[in-house]
Amino acid sequence: MTSPYAWYQYFVNADDATVPQLLRTFTFLDREEIVALEKETAERPAARVGQRRLAEEITRLVHGEDETRHVIAASQALFGRGDLRSLPPATLDAALKEAGFVVVPDPSTPVAALFREAGLASGLKDARRTIDEGGAYINNERVTSGDEPVDPGRLLPGGWLVLRRGKKTITGVKVGG
C-alpha cells in the first residue's frame, strides 16, 4: 500500500495542466473554487496551490483527517517550516523513506561524512564548504562544524536525522542501522 505521505506527495507533484481535471474528478469542491484554484495555479505555478489543495482533499478522502494533518505537517517540517519532533514516528519514517535515506551504522560519524554518505556533498571538502557557507542543516538546525559527530540527543524517533542542503535538498539518515 502507498503510505499517506507518498500519496499526498504524488498529488503535490502533479503537472499543472492536469490539476483542474483532477480537482473536478476526484474532489467535492464547487466549480467556483476549482476555477479560482486553476487561475491561481496559472498565475503562480511555483506556489503549487492547486496541487496542495488537490493533495489535501484526496488524502483526506482516502486516509482521513488525522493522517492528512500528519502528512501536511511532515511535508512542512522536512523543509524547515515545522517541528520534526512533533511528527508521529510512523509519519516521519514514511516521509523519510519516500524522500530517500541512507543507513549509517556508526553513530560517531562526523557531520561532513554524513553529508557525503547521504549524497548531499560530493566529498568531505564539498560538505565542509557547504557547512562553512551556512547551507547545511540537521533536523532544520544550521550546522556549524563538520568535524564533530552528531549529538545522540538530536536523533529523532526511530534513530533518524534529517539532513538538508540549501532549501530543498533533503535526505534521511538512519543512524545505527
Summary of the structure (lengths in Angstrom):
residues: 177
radius of gyration: 18.2
end to end distance: 24.0
largest distance: 56.0
contacts: 551
relative contact order: 0.13
helix: 55%
strand: 14%
